[in-house]
Amino acid sequence: MCASCHTLYSEGGKIGPDLTGGGRDNLDYLLENILDPSAVVTSDFHMSIVNLKDGRALNGLVAAKTERTLTLKTATEVLTIERGEIQRLEDSSLSLMPEGLLETLPPQQARDLIAYLLHKAQVPLPDNTKAVSNF
């Protein structure tokens, strides 16, 4: 779940902030950021909405801009889009991280996830704990 976008102990995605440091050891801070990911978002992690001339809308983080292209990091891929294909580019104050992530987990997996994130060092991951092995 978290590993698709976030890095923790050098493992995982590079779309969201690295979770290894920060205020992860503060339960209130951790829960606030999981429960309301758009409450406090640094400008580096504001979502952009790209409306294309073919009618598609893409959400992601702008990774690079040139005169000819825009590179967008989505939750699943990195796309380079020709500027001529873009109808509208809109910056949002929202986080790319969706709300309600804990609601998708059974209570025990949600508790395991929070406990895992609160650890100050990498802990052995059991093979049979899906939510924990995915952060």
Secondary structure, DSSP 8 states (H G I E B T S, - for coil): -GGGT-EETTEE-SSS--SSSTTTT-HHHHHHHHH-TTSS--GGGEEEEEEETTS-EEEEEEEEE-SSEEEEE-SS-EEEEEGGGEEEEEEEEEESS-S-TGGGS-HHHHHHHHHHHH-SS-----TT-HHHHT-
